[in-house]
Amino acid sequence: MTEQQIAEHQLPTAPPKASDRRSFSGTSTTQAEALPPDVLADVLKAAIVSHRDMSVLAALLEREGEERRRLLQNLGFDPDAG
């Protein structure tokens, strides 16, 4: 969770536990589960999409289409029939 997300969604915070040895720069903690599920899903999707290489995705989708056509042909279906 970022400070901006915490403020924007008015999320609850708590001081870190003394036993927590993870390294972070903040003075409080917030659980991701404090966000509504749809908002959390949107945050995660945006983070994933921001790191996606569109040329790799396009190549994978093309390969998937070729494999689908080949499989349909092997099963006796015309992949180009509407």
N, CA, C and O atoms as a CHARMM CRD file, in Angstrom:
* protein
*
  328
    1    1 MET  N      0.84200  -1.17000   0.00000 PROA 1      0.00000
    2    1 MET  CA     0.00000   0.00000   0.00000 PROA 1      0.00000
    3    1 MET  C      0.89200   1.24000   0.00000 PROA 1      0.00000
    4    1 MET  O      1.87900   1.31800   0.73100 PROA 1      0.00000
    5    2 THR  N      0.52400   2.18800  -0.82500 PROA 2      0.00000
    6    2 THR  CA     1.26700   3.44100  -0.84700 PROA 2      0.00000
    7    2 THR  C      0.59300   4.44100   0.09200 PROA 2      0.00000
    8    2 THR  O     -0.57200   4.28500   0.45900 PROA 2      0.00000
    9    3 GLU  N      1.33800   5.45300   0.46500 PROA 3      0.00000
   10    3 GLU  CA     0.76700   6.51200   1.30700 PROA 3      0.00000
   11    3 GLU  C     -0.42900   7.15500   0.61300 PROA 3      0.00000
   12    3 GLU  O     -1.41900   7.49500   1.26100 PROA 3      0.00000
   13    4 GLN  N     -0.33500   7.32200  -0.71000 PROA 4      0.00000
   14    4 GLN  CA    -1.42500   7.92300  -1.48300 PROA 4      0.00000
   15    4 GLN  C     -2.67400   7.04100  -1.41600 PROA 4      0.00000
   16    4 GLN  O     -3.77900   7.54800  -1.22700 PROA 4      0.00000
   17    5 GLN  N     -2.50400   5.73200  -1.57000 PROA 5      0.00000
   18    5 GLN  CA    -3.65000   4.81600  -1.50300 PROA 5      0.00000
   19    5 GLN  C     -4.27900   4.82700  -0.10800 PROA 5      0.00000
   20    5 GLN  O     -5.50100   4.79400   0.03300 PROA 5      0.00000
   21    6 ILE  N     -3.44000   4.87400   0.90000 PROA 6      0.00000
   22    6 ILE  CA    -3.93900   4.90800   2.28000 PROA 6      0.00000
   23    6 ILE  C     -4.79000   6.15200   2.49300 PROA 6      0.00000
   24    6 ILE  O     -5.88000   6.07700   3.06000 PROA 6      0.00000
   25    7 ALA  N     -4.28700   7.29500   2.03700 PROA 7      0.00000
   26    7 ALA  CA    -5.02700   8.55200   2.20000 PROA 7      0.00000
   27    7 ALA  C     -6.28100   8.57300   1.33200 PROA 7      0.00000
   28    7 ALA  O     -7.35500   8.96200   1.79100 PROA 7      0.00000
   29    8 GLU  N     -6.13900   8.15400   0.07600 PROA 8      0.00000
   30    8 GLU  CA    -7.25900   8.19500  -0.87000 PROA 8      0.00000
   31    8 GLU  C     -8.43900   7.34300  -0.40300 PROA 8      0.00000
   32    8 GLU  O     -9.59500   7.73200  -0.56800 PROA 8      0.00000
   33    9 HSD  N     -8.14500   6.19200   0.17300 PROA 9      0.00000
   34    9 HSD  CA    -9.20400   5.27300   0.58900 PROA 9      0.00000
   35    9 HSD  C     -9.47100   5.31400   2.09400 PROA 9      0.00000
   36    9 HSD  O    -10.25900   4.52900   2.62100 PROA 9      0.00000
   37   10 GLN  N     -8.79900   6.24100   2.77000 PROA 10     0.00000
   38   10 GLN  CA    -8.96300   6.42000   4.21900 PROA 10     0.00000
   39   10 GLN  C     -8.85400   5.08100   4.95500 PROA 10     0.00000
   40   10 GLN  O     -9.73500   4.69600   5.72300 PROA 10     0.00000
   41   11 LEU  N     -7.73400   4.38400   4.69000 PROA 11     0.00000
   42   11 LEU  CA    -7.52800   3.06300   5.25900 PROA 11     0.00000
   43   11 LEU  C     -6.97800   3.14900   6.67800 PROA 11     0.00000
   44   11 LEU  O     -6.25500   4.08900   7.00800 PROA 11     0.00000
   45   12 PRO  N     -7.31600   2.18100   7.51300 PROA 12     0.00000
   46   12 PRO  CA    -6.79100   2.17200   8.87500 PROA 12     0.00000
   47   12 PRO  C     -5.30600   1.80600   8.87700 PROA 12     0.00000
   48   12 PRO  O     -4.83800   1.02200   8.05000 PROA 12     0.00000
   49   13 THR  N     -4.59100   2.38700   9.81500 PROA 13     0.00000
   50   13 THR  CA    -3.16900   2.07900   9.96900 PROA 13     0.00000
   51   13 THR  C     -2.91000   1.63300  11.40300 PROA 13     0.00000
   52   13 THR  O     -3.71100   1.87100  12.30700 PROA 13     0.00000
   53   14 ALA  N     -1.78300   0.99100  11.57700 PROA 14     0.00000
   54   14 ALA  CA    -1.35800   0.55400  12.90600 PROA 14     0.00000
   55   14 ALA  C      0.15400   0.64000  12.96400 PROA 14     0.00000
   56   14 ALA  O      0.81800   0.52300  11.93400 PROA 14     0.00000
   57   15 PRO  N      0.71200   0.84200  14.15100 PROA 15     0.00000
   58   15 PRO  CA     2.17500   0.85400  14.25100 PROA 15     0.00000
   59   15 PRO  C      2.71100  -0.54600  13.96100 PROA 15     0.00000
   60   15 PRO  O      2.03400  -1.53700  14.23400 PROA 15     0.00000
   61   16 PRO  N      3.91400  -0.63200  13.41400 PROA 16     0.00000
   62   16 PRO  CA     4.47200  -1.96200  13.16000 PROA 16     0.00000
   63   16 PRO  C      4.71400  -2.69700  14.47400 PROA 16     0.00000
   64   16 PRO  O      5.02000  -2.08200  15.49500 PROA 16     0.00000
   65   17 LYS  N      4.57300  -4.01400  14.43600 PROA 17     0.00000
   66   17 LYS  CA     4.83400  -4.82100  15.62000 PROA 17     0.00000
   67   17 LYS  C      6.32600  -4.83800  15.90800 PROA 17     0.00000
   68   17 LYS  O      7.14000  -4.85500  14.98500 PROA 17     0.00000
   69   18 ALA  N      6.68000  -4.83300  17.15600 PROA 18     0.00000
   70   18 ALA  CA     8.09600  -4.86600  17.54000 PROA 18     0.00000
   71   18 ALA  C      8.78200  -6.12200  17.03100 PROA 18     0.00000
   72   18 ALA  O      9.98900  -6.11500  16.78600 PROA 18     0.00000
   73   19 SER  N      8.02900  -7.19600  16.87000 PROA 19     0.00000
   74   19 SER  CA     8.60600  -8.46200  16.41300 PROA 19     0.00000
   75   19 SER  C      8.76500  -8.53700  14.89700 PROA 19     0.00000
   76   19 SER  O      9.37400  -9.47600  14.38500 PROA 19     0.00000
   77   20 ASP  N      8.22000  -7.54900  14.17100 PROA 20     0.00000
   78   20 ASP  CA     8.30200  -7.55800  12.70600 PROA 20     0.00000
   79   20 ASP  C      9.68300  -7.09300  12.27700 PROA 20     0.00000
   80   20 ASP  O     10.07500  -5.95900  12.55200 PROA 20     0.00000
   81   21 ARG  N     10.41000  -7.95400  11.61400 PROA 21     0.00000
   82   21 ARG  CA    11.78700  -7.64500  11.19400 PROA 21     0.00000
   83   21 ARG  C     11.89400  -7.24600   9.72800 PROA 21     0.00000
   84   21 ARG  O     12.99500  -7.06100   9.20900 PROA 21     0.00000
   85   22 ARG  N     10.73900  -7.11200   9.05700 PROA 22     0.00000
   86   22 ARG  CA    10.78300  -6.68300   7.66000 PROA 22     0.00000
   87   22 ARG  C     11.24000  -5.23000   7.59600 PROA 22     0.00000
   88   22 ARG  O     10.98600  -4.44100   8.50700 PROA 22     0.00000
   89   23 SER  N     11.90700  -4.89900   6.51900 PROA 23     0.00000
   90   23 SER  CA    12.42600  -3.54600   6.34600 PROA 23     0.00000
   91   23 SER  C     11.44300  -2.70100   5.54200 PROA 23     0.00000
   92   23 SER  O     11.04600  -3.08500   4.44100 PROA 23     0.00000
   93   24 PHE  N     11.05600  -1.57200   6.08000 PROA 24     0.00000
   94   24 PHE  CA    10.24100  -0.60900   5.34700 PROA 24     0.00000
   95   24 PHE  C     10.47700   0.76400   5.94000 PROA 24     0.00000
   96   24 PHE  O     10.95200   0.89500   7.06800 PROA 24     0.00000
   97   25 SER  N     10.13700   1.79600   5.16100 PROA 25     0.00000
   98   25 SER  CA    10.47600   3.15700   5.57600 PROA 25     0.00000
   99   25 SER  C      9.35400   3.85700   6.34200 PROA 25     0.00000
  100   25 SER  O      9.58300   4.92500   6.90900 PROA 25     0.00000
  101   26 GLY  N      8.16900   3.29500   6.37400 PROA 26     0.00000
  102   26 GLY  CA     7.04300   3.97100   7.01500 PROA 26     0.00000
  103   26 GLY  C      7.03900   3.84500   8.52400 PROA 26     0.00000
  104   26 GLY  O      7.82900   3.10800   9.11500 PROA 26     0.00000
  105   27 THR  N      6.12700   4.58700   9.13000 PROA 27     0.00000
  106   27 THR  CA     5.97500   4.53200  10.58200 PROA 27     0.00000
  107   27 THR  C      4.70800   3.80400  10.98100 PROA 27     0.00000
  108   27 THR  O      4.42400   3.63500  12.16700 PROA 27     0.00000
  109   28 SER  N      3.93300   3.36500   9.97000 PROA 28     0.00000
  110   28 SER  CA     2.70700   2.62400  10.25000 PROA 28     0.00000
  111   28 SER  C      2.52100   1.55300   9.18700 PROA 28     0.00000
  112   28 SER  O      3.17400   1.56900   8.14500 PROA 28     0.00000
  113   29 THR  N      1.62100   0.62800   9.47000 PROA 29     0.00000
  114   29 THR  CA     1.33200  -0.44400   8.53000 PROA 29     0.00000
  115   29 THR  C     -0.14700  -0.40800   8.15300 PROA 29     0.00000
  116   29 THR  O     -0.99000   0.07300   8.91000 PROA 29     0.00000
  117   30 THR  N     -0.43300  -0.92200   6.98000 PROA 30     0.00000
  118   30 THR  CA    -1.80700  -1.05300   6.50000 PROA 30     0.00000
  119   30 THR  C     -1.90500  -2.36600   5.75300 PROA 30     0.00000
  120   30 THR  O     -1.01300  -2.71400   4.97900 PROA 30     0.00000
  121   31 GLN  N     -2.96800  -3.08700   5.97800 PROA 31     0.00000
  122   31 GLN  CA    -3.15200  -4.35300   5.28200 PROA 31     0.00000
  123   31 GLN  C     -3.85300  -4.11800   3.94800 PROA 31     0.00000
  124   31 GLN  O     -4.81200  -3.35100   3.86400 PROA 31     0.00000
  125   32 ALA  N     -3.36300  -4.78700   2.91200 PROA 32     0.00000
  126   32 ALA  CA    -3.97700  -4.66000   1.58800 PROA 32     0.00000
  127   32 ALA  C     -5.44100  -5.08100   1.62800 PROA 32     0.00000
  128   32 ALA  O     -6.26300  -4.55800   0.87500 PROA 32     0.00000
  129   33 GLU  N     -5.76600  -6.02600   2.50600 PROA 33     0.00000
  130   33 GLU  CA    -7.13900  -6.50800   2.61500 PROA 33     0.00000
  131   33 GLU  C     -8.10500  -5.44100   3.11100 PROA 33     0.00000
  132   33 GLU  O     -9.32000  -5.64100   3.08900 PROA 33     0.00000
  133   34 ALA  N     -7.56900  -4.30300   3.56100 PROA 34     0.00000
  134   34 ALA  CA    -8.42900  -3.20700   4.00300 PROA 34     0.00000
  135   34 ALA  C     -9.14500  -2.55300   2.82200 PROA 34     0.00000
  136   34 ALA  O    -10.16600  -1.88900   2.99900 PROA 34     0.00000
  137   35 LEU  N     -8.60200  -2.74300   1.61500 PROA 35     0.00000
  138   35 LEU  CA    -9.25900  -2.21900   0.41800 PROA 35     0.00000
  139   35 LEU  C    -10.42400  -3.12900   0.03800 PROA 35     0.00000
  140   35 LEU  O    -10.34700  -4.34400   0.22400 PROA 35     0.00000
  141   36 PRO  N    -11.49900  -2.55200  -0.49200 PROA 36     0.00000
  142   36 PRO  CA   -12.57400  -3.40100  -1.01500 PROA 36     0.00000
  143   36 PRO  C    -12.01400  -4.30500  -2.11400 PROA 36     0.00000
  144   36 PRO  O    -11.11100  -3.88900  -2.84000 PROA 36     0.00000
  145   37 PRO  N    -12.52700  -5.53200  -2.25500 PROA 37     0.00000
  146   37 PRO  CA   -11.96100  -6.47500  -3.23000 PROA 37     0.00000
  147   37 PRO  C    -11.88000  -5.93300  -4.65300 PROA 37     0.00000
  148   37 PRO  O    -10.89700  -6.19300  -5.34700 PROA 37     0.00000
  149   38 ASP  N    -12.88100  -5.18900  -5.10200 PROA 38     0.00000
  150   38 ASP  CA   -12.83800  -4.66900  -6.46900 PROA 38     0.00000
  151   38 ASP  C    -11.73800  -3.62900  -6.63900 PROA 38     0.00000
  152   38 ASP  O    -11.10000  -3.56300  -7.69000 PROA 38     0.00000
  153   39 VAL  N    -11.51400  -2.82000  -5.61200 PROA 39     0.00000
  154   39 VAL  CA   -10.45900  -1.80700  -5.67300 PROA 39     0.00000
  155   39 VAL  C     -9.09100  -2.48000  -5.64400 PROA 39     0.00000
  156   39 VAL  O     -8.19500  -2.10600  -6.40000 PROA 39     0.00000
  157   40 LEU  N     -8.93100  -3.46800  -4.77500 PROA 40     0.00000
  158   40 LEU  CA    -7.67000  -4.21000  -4.70300 PROA 40     0.00000
  159   40 LEU  C     -7.38000  -4.88100  -6.04400 PROA 40     0.00000
  160   40 LEU  O     -6.23800  -4.86700  -6.50500 PROA 40     0.00000
  161   41 ALA  N     -8.39200  -5.46500  -6.67100 PROA 41     0.00000
  162   41 ALA  CA    -8.21700  -6.09700  -7.98100 PROA 41     0.00000
  163   41 ALA  C     -7.77400  -5.07000  -9.02000 PROA 41     0.00000
  164   41 ALA  O     -6.91100  -5.36300  -9.84800 PROA 41     0.00000
  165   42 ASP  N     -8.35200  -3.87500  -8.98500 PROA 42     0.00000
  166   42 ASP  CA    -7.96600  -2.82200  -9.92900 PROA 42     0.00000
  167   42 ASP  C     -6.52500  -2.37400  -9.71100 PROA 42     0.00000
  168   42 ASP  O     -5.79300  -2.14400 -10.67400 PROA 42     0.00000
  169   43 VAL  N     -6.11400  -2.25000  -8.44800 PROA 43     0.00000
  170   43 VAL  CA    -4.73900  -1.85000  -8.11900 PROA 43     0.00000
  171   43 VAL  C     -3.75600  -2.89500  -8.63900 PROA 43     0.00000
  172   43 VAL  O     -2.74400  -2.55500  -9.25200 PROA 43     0.00000
  173   44 LEU  N     -4.06000  -4.15700  -8.39300 PROA 44     0.00000
  174   44 LEU  CA    -3.18100  -5.23800  -8.85100 PROA 44     0.00000
  175   44 LEU  C     -3.13000  -5.30800 -10.37200 PROA 44     0.00000
  176   44 LEU  O     -2.05700  -5.47400 -10.95200 PROA 44     0.00000
  177   45 LYS  N     -4.28000  -5.18300 -11.01400 PROA 45     0.00000
  178   45 LYS  CA    -4.31700  -5.23300 -12.47500 PROA 45     0.00000
  179   45 LYS  C     -3.49400  -4.09100 -13.08000 PROA 45     0.00000
  180   45 LYS  O     -2.74600  -4.30400 -14.03400 PROA 45     0.00000
  181   46 ALA  N     -3.62800  -2.89600 -12.53200 PROA 46     0.00000
  182   46 ALA  CA    -2.87000  -1.74600 -13.03800 PROA 46     0.00000
  183   46 ALA  C     -1.36900  -1.97200 -12.87800 PROA 46     0.00000
  184   46 ALA  O     -0.59000  -1.61700 -13.76200 PROA 46     0.00000
  185   47 ALA  N     -0.96400  -2.55700 -11.76100 PROA 47     0.00000
  186   47 ALA  CA     0.45900  -2.82300 -11.53100 PROA 47     0.00000
  187   47 ALA  C      0.98300  -3.84100 -12.53300 PROA 47     0.00000
  188   47 ALA  O      2.08600  -3.69200 -13.05800 PROA 47     0.00000
  189   48 ILE  N      0.19500  -4.86900 -12.79600 PROA 48     0.00000
  190   48 ILE  CA     0.60800  -5.89700 -13.75400 PROA 48     0.00000
  191   48 ILE  C      0.67400  -5.32200 -15.16100 PROA 48     0.00000
  192   48 ILE  O      1.65200  -5.53500 -15.87700 PROA 48     0.00000
  193   49 VAL  N     -0.36400  -4.59300 -15.55900 PROA 49     0.00000
  194   49 VAL  CA    -0.42300  -4.01800 -16.90700 PROA 49     0.00000
  195   49 VAL  C      0.73100  -3.04300 -17.12900 PROA 49     0.00000
  196   49 VAL  O      1.26200  -2.96000 -18.23700 PROA 49     0.00000
  197   50 SER  N      1.12000  -2.31700 -16.10600 PROA 50     0.00000
  198   50 SER  CA     2.20100  -1.33600 -16.26800 PROA 50     0.00000
  199   50 SER  C      3.54600  -1.99200 -16.55500 PROA 50     0.00000
  200   50 SER  O      4.46400  -1.33000 -17.04000 PROA 50     0.00000
  201   51 HSD  N      3.67500  -3.28000 -16.26200 PROA 51     0.00000
  202   51 HSD  CA     4.93100  -3.99800 -16.50000 PROA 51     0.00000
  203   51 HSD  C      4.85200  -4.93200 -17.71100 PROA 51     0.00000
  204   51 HSD  O      5.81300  -5.63700 -18.01800 PROA 51     0.00000
  205   52 ARG  N      3.71800  -4.93500 -18.39000 PROA 52     0.00000
  206   52 ARG  CA     3.51300  -5.85900 -19.50200 PROA 52     0.00000
  207   52 ARG  C      4.17800  -5.33100 -20.76400 PROA 52     0.00000
  208   52 ARG  O      4.05800  -4.15100 -21.09500 PROA 52     0.00000
  209   53 ASP  N      4.87600  -6.21000 -21.46100 PROA 53     0.00000
  210   53 ASP  CA     5.51500  -5.88800 -22.73600 PROA 53     0.00000
  211   53 ASP  C      4.51400  -6.21900 -23.84100 PROA 53     0.00000
  212   53 ASP  O      4.24500  -7.39100 -24.10800 PROA 53     0.00000
  213   54 MET  N      3.97200  -5.20600 -24.47300 PROA 54     0.00000
  214   54 MET  CA     2.90700  -5.40100 -25.44800 PROA 54     0.00000
  215   54 MET  C      3.37100  -6.19100 -26.67300 PROA 54     0.00000
  216   54 MET  O      2.57000  -6.91300 -27.26600 PROA 54     0.00000
  217   55 SER  N      4.63100  -6.07400 -27.06400 PROA 55     0.00000
  218   55 SER  CA     5.11200  -6.83600 -28.22200 PROA 55     0.00000
  219   55 SER  C      5.17600  -8.32600 -27.87800 PROA 55     0.00000
  220   55 SER  O      4.88500  -9.16700 -28.72900 PROA 55     0.00000
  221   56 VAL  N      5.54600  -8.65400 -26.66400 PROA 56     0.00000
  222   56 VAL  CA     5.56000 -10.05500 -26.23200 PROA 56     0.00000
  223   56 VAL  C      4.13100 -10.58000 -26.17700 PROA 56     0.00000
  224   56 VAL  O      3.86300 -11.69700 -26.61900 PROA 56     0.00000
  225   57 LEU  N      3.21300  -9.78300 -25.63800 PROA 57     0.00000
  226   57 LEU  CA     1.81200 -10.18700 -25.57000 PROA 57     0.00000
  227   57 LEU  C      1.25200 -10.43400 -26.97200 PROA 57     0.00000
  228   57 LEU  O      0.56000 -11.42800 -27.19600 PROA 57     0.00000
  229   58 ALA  N      1.54400  -9.54600 -27.90600 PROA 58     0.00000
  230   58 ALA  CA     1.04400  -9.70300 -29.27500 PROA 58     0.00000
  231   58 ALA  C      1.58400 -10.98700 -29.89700 PROA 58     0.00000
  232   58 ALA  O      0.84500 -11.70800 -30.56700 PROA 58     0.00000
  233   59 ALA  N      2.86000 -11.27600 -29.68300 PROA 59     0.00000
  234   59 ALA  CA     3.45300 -12.50400 -30.22800 PROA 59     0.00000
  235   59 ALA  C      2.80600 -13.74100 -29.60900 PROA 59     0.00000
  236   59 ALA  O      2.54800 -14.72100 -30.30900 PROA 59     0.00000
  237   60 LEU  N      2.54600 -13.70200 -28.31400 PROA 60     0.00000
  238   60 LEU  CA     1.90500 -14.83600 -27.65500 PROA 60     0.00000
  239   60 LEU  C      0.48100 -15.05300 -28.15800 PROA 60     0.00000
  240   60 LEU  O      0.06200 -16.19000 -28.37400 PROA 60     0.00000
  241   61 LEU  N     -0.25800 -13.97100 -28.34300 PROA 61     0.00000
  242   61 LEU  CA    -1.62600 -14.08600 -28.84400 PROA 61     0.00000
  243   61 LEU  C     -1.64700 -14.62400 -30.27200 PROA 61     0.00000
  244   61 LEU  O     -2.53000 -15.40600 -30.62600 PROA 61     0.00000
  245   62 GLU  N     -0.69500 -14.21700 -31.08100 PROA 62     0.00000
  246   62 GLU  CA    -0.60900 -14.73300 -32.44500 PROA 62     0.00000
  247   62 GLU  C     -0.29400 -16.23000 -32.42300 PROA 62     0.00000
  248   62 GLU  O     -0.91000 -17.01300 -33.14500 PROA 62     0.00000
  249   63 ARG  N      0.65300 -16.61200 -31.60200 PROA 63     0.00000
  250   63 ARG  CA     1.01600 -18.02900 -31.47400 PROA 63     0.00000
  251   63 ARG  C     -0.18400 -18.84400 -30.97300 PROA 63     0.00000
  252   63 ARG  O     -0.43300 -19.94800 -31.45800 PROA 63     0.00000
  253   64 GLU  N     -0.91200 -18.30500 -30.01900 PROA 64     0.00000
  254   64 GLU  CA    -2.10000 -18.97900 -29.50400 PROA 64     0.00000
  255   64 GLU  C     -3.12400 -19.19500 -30.61800 PROA 64     0.00000
  256   64 GLU  O     -3.72200 -20.26700 -30.71500 PROA 64     0.00000
  257   65 GLY  N     -3.32400 -18.18800 -31.44700 PROA 65     0.00000
  258   65 GLY  CA    -4.26300 -18.30500 -32.55400 PROA 65     0.00000
  259   65 GLY  C     -3.83400 -19.36800 -33.55100 PROA 65     0.00000
  260   65 GLY  O     -4.66500 -20.13400 -34.03900 PROA 65     0.00000
  261   66 GLU  N     -2.54200 -19.42100 -33.85700 PROA 66     0.00000
  262   66 GLU  CA    -2.02300 -20.42900 -34.77600 PROA 66     0.00000
  263   66 GLU  C     -2.21900 -21.83500 -34.19900 PROA 66     0.00000
  264   66 GLU  O     -2.62000 -22.75400 -34.91300 PROA 66     0.00000
  265   67 GLU  N     -1.93900 -21.99100 -32.92000 PROA 67     0.00000
  266   67 GLU  CA    -2.11300 -23.29600 -32.28000 PROA 67     0.00000
  267   67 GLU  C     -3.58600 -23.70800 -32.25100 PROA 67     0.00000
  268   67 GLU  O     -3.91200 -24.87900 -32.44600 PROA 67     0.00000
  269   68 ARG  N     -4.46300 -22.74800 -32.01100 PROA 68     0.00000
  270   68 ARG  CA    -5.90100 -23.03900 -32.00200 PROA 68     0.00000
  271   68 ARG  C     -6.36300 -23.51800 -33.37600 PROA 68     0.00000
  272   68 ARG  O     -7.10200 -24.49600 -33.48400 PROA 68     0.00000
  273   69 ARG  N     -5.91900 -22.81600 -34.43400 PROA 69     0.00000
  274   69 ARG  CA    -6.27700 -23.21700 -35.79400 PROA 69     0.00000
  275   69 ARG  C     -5.75600 -24.62400 -36.10800 PROA 69     0.00000
  276   69 ARG  O     -6.47100 -25.43700 -36.69300 PROA 69     0.00000
  277   70 ARG  N     -4.52200 -24.90400 -35.72100 PROA 70     0.00000
  278   70 ARG  CA    -3.92800 -26.21100 -35.97000 PROA 70     0.00000
  279   70 ARG  C     -4.69800 -27.30900 -35.24100 PROA 70     0.00000
  280   70 ARG  O     -4.97800 -28.36000 -35.81700 PROA 70     0.00000
  281   71 LEU  N     -5.03700 -27.06900 -33.98600 PROA 71     0.00000
  282   71 LEU  CA    -5.78900 -28.06600 -33.21500 PROA 71     0.00000
  283   71 LEU  C     -7.16500 -28.31700 -33.82300 PROA 71     0.00000
  284   71 LEU  O     -7.60300 -29.46300 -33.92200 PROA 71     0.00000
  285   72 LEU  N     -7.84300 -27.25300 -34.22600 PROA 72     0.00000
  286   72 LEU  CA    -9.15800 -27.41400 -34.85500 PROA 72     0.00000
  287   72 LEU  C     -9.05700 -28.21400 -36.14900 PROA 72     0.00000
  288   72 LEU  O     -9.89400 -29.07500 -36.42100 PROA 72     0.00000
  289   73 GLN  N     -8.03500 -27.92800 -36.94300 PROA 73     0.00000
  290   73 GLN  CA    -7.83400 -28.68400 -38.17400 PROA 73     0.00000
  291   73 GLN  C     -7.58600 -30.15400 -37.85700 PROA 73     0.00000
  292   73 GLN  O     -8.13200 -31.02800 -38.53200 PROA 73     0.00000
  293   74 ASN  N     -6.77700 -30.44000 -36.84800 PROA 74     0.00000
  294   74 ASN  CA    -6.48800 -31.82800 -36.46300 PROA 74     0.00000
  295   74 ASN  C     -7.74600 -32.55000 -35.98700 PROA 74     0.00000
  296   74 ASN  O     -7.84000 -33.77300 -36.09200 PROA 74     0.00000
  297   75 LEU  N     -8.70100 -31.80300 -35.46800 PROA 75     0.00000
  298   75 LEU  CA    -9.95400 -32.39300 -35.00100 PROA 75     0.00000
  299   75 LEU  C    -11.01400 -32.46800 -36.10500 PROA 75     0.00000
  300   75 LEU  O    -12.12900 -32.93700 -35.87500 PROA 75     0.00000
  301   76 GLY  N    -10.65400 -32.00400 -37.29600 PROA 76     0.00000
  302   76 GLY  CA   -11.56800 -32.08100 -38.42000 PROA 76     0.00000
  303   76 GLY  C    -12.47800 -30.88900 -38.57300 PROA 76     0.00000
  304   76 GLY  O    -13.44600 -30.95200 -39.33100 PROA 76     0.00000
  305   77 PHE  N    -12.20300 -29.81500 -37.88500 PROA 77     0.00000
  306   77 PHE  CA   -13.02000 -28.59800 -38.00700 PROA 77     0.00000
  307   77 PHE  C    -12.31200 -27.59500 -38.89100 PROA 77     0.00000
  308   77 PHE  O    -11.08300 -27.55700 -38.94800 PROA 77     0.00000
  309   78 ASP  N    -13.09200 -26.78700 -39.57800 PROA 78     0.00000
  310   78 ASP  CA   -12.53400 -25.70600 -40.38600 PROA 78     0.00000
  311   78 ASP  C    -12.42200 -24.47600 -39.49800 PROA 78     0.00000
  312   78 ASP  O    -13.43800 -23.86900 -39.16000 PROA 78     0.00000
  313   79 PRO  N    -11.20100 -24.09400 -39.11100 PROA 79     0.00000
  314   79 PRO  CA   -11.04000 -22.95900 -38.19500 PROA 79     0.00000
  315   79 PRO  C    -11.46300 -21.62200 -38.79100 PROA 79     0.00000
  316   79 PRO  O    -11.67500 -20.65500 -38.05900 PROA 79     0.00000
  317   80 ASP  N    -11.58700 -21.56100 -40.12200 PROA 80     0.00000
  318   80 ASP  CA   -11.96100 -20.30200 -40.76900 PROA 80     0.00000
  319   80 ASP  C    -13.45600 -20.21400 -41.06200 PROA 80     0.00000
  320   80 ASP  O    -13.92900 -19.20200 -41.57900 PROA 80     0.00000
  321   81 ALA  N    -14.20200 -21.26900 -40.73300 PROA 81     0.00000
  322   81 ALA  CA   -15.65900 -21.25100 -40.94200 PROA 81     0.00000
  323   81 ALA  C    -16.30500 -20.41500 -39.84700 PROA 81     0.00000
  324   81 ALA  O    -15.92200 -20.49100 -38.68000 PROA 81     0.00000
  325   82 GLY  N    -17.26400 -19.63800 -40.23100 PROA 82     0.00000
  326   82 GLY  CA   -17.92400 -18.73000 -39.32000 PROA 82     0.00000
  327   82 GLY  C    -18.83200 -19.40700 -38.41300 PROA 82     0.00000
  328   82 GLY  O    -19.46600 -18.76100 -37.57800 PROA 82     0.00000
